[in-house]
Amino acid sequence: MIFSIYCIALIILCSIPIIFIKLKPNFFKHSNLKTHFKIFLYKLIIISMFIYIFLSNLSIPNSKLFIIVGCFIFVFFHFIEGFIIQNILTKHDK
């Protein structure tokens, strides 16, 4: 039960940048690599803090599974976000 709540909360947290990209695509049309790097670092810090706070507050004995799943969800949504940004940029170039 805790694992499913953890996964759902992490999926919602990782979906926020994708929703932002869909709502404000013009922001990413004119941004450079430095902006993308900052956004990536902010996401990484927020997701890592979420995983740490979730694990430390609940004292979960099998923390390795939670860390691996959290990293997998982060990477999966980062790839989805990259494909969406790539699609926006290629439409902008045409």
Secondary structure, 3 states (H helix, E strand, C coil): CHHHHHHHHHHHHHHHHHHHHHHCHHHHHCCCHHHHHHHHHHHHHHHHHHHHHHHHHHCCCCHHHHHHHHHHHHHHHHHHHHHHHHHHHHHHHC
